[in-house]
Amino acid sequence: MFKTYPSEGQLGLRVLTATPQYLLAMKLLSFRAYGHDLEDIVQLARRLRCTTADNLFEVVKHYYPDEQVLPEKILEIRSIARQIHAPHKP
């Protein structure tokens, strides 16, 4: 879920970074129709080759296995999956 830099054995400031998959799961659950959320989700999903609604649900369930995904969120994720397949905007 997270990677550390520098490695555990080195001295220095420890920075934790979320993996792209974890970022995608967080953004899918906290999606807002305004702002850059949709662009971020589409780009992350394309980069991770999560191109179907099932792929997106798998990512969410992997990182949030106990999360109850509400019906409106399911509809949003399905809509996002369709947008992943839409032509890229320049």
N, C-alpha and C positions, 0 to 999 in steps of 0.2 A: 504494500500500500504506500509506503514511504521509502525514500532512499536518504541516506545521510551523507553529508560532505563536510569536512573530510571524513575518511573512514573512521570506524569506532576506535582504532588503535592509535590515531594521530591526535595531537593536541591542537587546539584552536577552536574558533567559533563553530558550533555545530548548527547546520542549517538542514531542516527537513523539507523535502519537496514531495509533493503528491505526484503519483504516476498519472499519465494521461488518462488511463482507464478510470482512475478514481475521480479525477476532475470531471470526466464525462458523466459519471454516475451522479455526482453532486449537482452538476448543472441540470441534468434531466429532472431531478427531484425538486430543484428550486427554480425551475424555468419561469421566467416572466416574459410576456409577449412583447414588452418594450425593451429598449436598450440593445445590447449586443449579444444577449444570451443565445438567440437563435443562430446567429452567425457563428458564434463560438462552438455551439453544439454540432452544427452541420460540419464545420471544418474538422473538429476533433473526431467525429464519427467517420468521416471520409478517410482521415489519416489512419485511424485504427481499423479500417475496413469493417466497421459495424454499420451495415447498410440496410438492415431490415429492422422492423419493429421488434421481432424476436431477439435479434442481436442486442438491441438497446435494452430490452427487458432483462436479458441475461446479465449485462453489465450492472444494472441497478441491483438485481437480486444477489449478485456476487458480493457487492460491497455493503448492501443493506438487506440482509436475508430476512430480518424480522419486520421490515417496513411494510405497512399496509399501503399499497398503491391505490389511490382513489380513482373511481371511474373517469373523472374529468382529466386526471393526469394520464391515464391509459389512452384516452382520445388524443391528448396533446402529443404523446410519444408516437402514436401512429401517424399523426399529421407530420411530425418532424421526420419520420422515416420516409414519407413521400417526398419531402423537400430535399432530402439527401440525394435522391435520384433526379431532382430537377437540374436543368442545365446550370452550370457555374455562371455566376455574374462576374463580369470583368472588374 
